[in-house]
Amino acid sequence: MAVSKIITGLFQKKILYENSPDKINFKLAHSWLKETYWCKGISLEKVEKGFRESTTVVSAHSGNRMVGIARCVSDTTRFGYIADVYVEESARGKGIARAMVRNLISQSSLRDVEHWYLFTKDAHGVYRDIGFRTYDKPERLMHLAATKK
Ligand SMILES: CC(C)(COP(=O)(O)OP(=O)(O)OC[C@H]1O[C@@H](n2cnc3c(N)ncnc32)[C@H](O)[C@@H]1OP(=O)(O)O)[C@@H](O)C(=O)NCCC(=O)NCCS
């Protein structure tokens, strides 16, 4: 086994994965997400609502420090959409993002899900290892940006 994998394994033992929105430090989650390219400037209220209204959430904790978050929106039968995968900068490169996504897709409430989807600009490598592939029929994908009310 490669030394890096052993170190990752040792680190991973110290990470606790929680599946309750009540375990999420929303102020910290907001400070992360409001700087991302996909929801830049998002409000704290929207971050909290988004996680609380999701089908399943996960947060990663090192001691009493939250180091990662992710969520899944699903009909629990045919599809699941993974969103807001974020790992604090100092905790990156240790397998936490992959562990959170694996945690989400292996939840018993999502066992019937047939297709998993996500959008990413540049983190394809994180998900490829889990089995995700670029969608082979992009012409089937449609999008509508809601008009501001
Ligand atoms: C992307 C992100 C979630 C990865 O978290 P992480 O815990 O470091 O990821 P992991 O350790 O589980 O996996 C890292 C692996 O993915 C690869 N990778 C590919 N694209 C990457 C990217 N844009 N950022 C980080 N890692 C990337 C790494 O090379 C590494 O591969 P390896 O294990 O073969 O060496 C983290 O960098 C982050 O929060 N970035 C800012 C927010 C973001 O872009 N989120 C993704 C939205 S889809």
The ligand as a MOL file (V3000), in Angstrom:
LIG
                    3D

  0  0  0     0  0            999 V3000
M  V30 BEGIN CTAB
M  V30 COUNTS 48 50 0 0 0
M  V30 BEGIN ATOM
M  V30 1 C -13.0850 19.8150 -4.8430 0
M  V30 2 C -12.9830 19.5160 -3.3550 0
M  V30 3 C -14.3700 19.2680 -2.7750 0
M  V30 4 C -12.1310 18.2410 -3.2020 0
M  V30 5 O -12.0760 17.9200 -1.8130 0
M  V30 6 P -10.9720 16.9190 -1.2700 0
M  V30 7 O -11.4000 16.4220 0.0660 0
M  V30 8 O -9.6380 17.5560 -1.3670 0
M  V30 9 O -11.0740 15.7390 -2.3500 0
M  V30 10 P -10.5450 14.2480 -2.1600 0
M  V30 11 O -9.3520 14.2710 -1.2700 0
M  V30 12 O -11.6740 13.3610 -1.7970 0
M  V30 13 O -10.1320 13.9020 -3.6470 0
M  V30 14 C -9.0500 14.5690 -4.2130 0
M  V30 15 C -8.7580 13.9400 -5.5400 0
M  V30 16 O -9.5350 14.5810 -6.5550 0
M  V30 17 C -8.6490 15.1400 -7.5300 0
M  V30 18 N -9.1850 16.3930 -8.0560 0
M  V30 19 C -9.5820 16.5830 -9.3020 0
M  V30 20 N -10.0480 17.8030 -9.4830 0
M  V30 21 C -9.9310 18.4420 -8.3140 0
M  V30 22 C -10.2420 19.7580 -7.8620 0
M  V30 23 N -10.7370 20.7060 -8.6560 0
M  V30 24 N -10.0040 20.0600 -6.5940 0
M  V30 25 C -9.4830 19.1310 -5.7700 0
M  V30 26 N -9.1750 17.8620 -6.1340 0
M  V30 27 C -9.4000 17.5300 -7.4070 0
M  V30 28 C -7.3330 15.2970 -6.7910 0
M  V30 29 O -6.2900 15.3110 -7.7260 0
M  V30 30 C -7.3090 14.0570 -5.9480 0
M  V30 31 O -7.0290 12.9320 -6.7260 0
M  V30 32 P -6.0990 11.7150 -6.1910 0
M  V30 33 O -6.7220 11.2080 -4.9130 0
M  V30 34 O -6.1370 10.7360 -7.2960 0
M  V30 35 O -4.7740 12.3400 -5.9370 0
M  V30 36 C -12.2430 20.6650 -2.5830 0
M  V30 37 O -11.0400 20.9520 -3.2420 0
M  V30 38 C -13.0830 21.9340 -2.5100 0
M  V30 39 O -13.8960 22.0730 -1.6070 0
M  V30 40 N -12.8840 22.8540 -3.4740 0
M  V30 41 C -13.6500 24.0960 -3.5110 0
M  V30 42 C -15.1150 23.8230 -3.8020 0
M  V30 43 C -15.3480 22.9540 -5.0260 0
M  V30 44 O -14.7980 23.2060 -6.0970 0
M  V30 45 N -16.1900 21.9160 -4.8620 0
M  V30 46 C -16.5430 20.9750 -5.9040 0
M  V30 47 C -17.8510 21.3210 -6.4860 0
M  V30 48 S -18.3140 20.1280 -7.7190 0
M  V30 END ATOM
M  V30 BEGIN BOND
M  V30 1 1 1 2
M  V30 2 1 2 3
M  V30 3 1 2 4
M  V30 4 1 2 36
M  V30 5 1 4 5
M  V30 6 1 5 6
M  V30 7 2 6 7
M  V30 8 1 6 8
M  V30 9 1 6 9
M  V30 10 1 9 10
M  V30 11 2 10 11
M  V30 12 1 10 12
M  V30 13 1 10 13
M  V30 14 1 13 14
M  V30 15 1 14 15
M  V30 16 1 15 16
M  V30 17 1 15 30
M  V30 18 1 16 17
M  V30 19 1 17 18
M  V30 20 1 17 28
M  V30 21 1 18 19
M  V30 22 1 18 27
M  V30 23 2 19 20
M  V30 24 1 20 21
M  V30 25 1 21 22
M  V30 26 2 21 27
M  V30 27 1 22 23
M  V30 28 2 22 24
M  V30 29 1 24 25
M  V30 30 2 25 26
M  V30 31 1 26 27
M  V30 32 1 28 29
M  V30 33 1 28 30
M  V30 34 1 30 31
M  V30 35 1 31 32
M  V30 36 2 32 33
M  V30 37 1 32 34
M  V30 38 1 32 35
M  V30 39 1 36 37
M  V30 40 1 36 38
M  V30 41 2 38 39
M  V30 42 1 38 40
M  V30 43 1 40 41
M  V30 44 1 41 42
M  V30 45 1 42 43
M  V30 46 2 43 44
M  V30 47 1 43 45
M  V30 48 1 45 46
M  V30 49 1 46 47
M  V30 50 1 47 48
M  V30 END BOND
M  V30 END CTAB
M  END
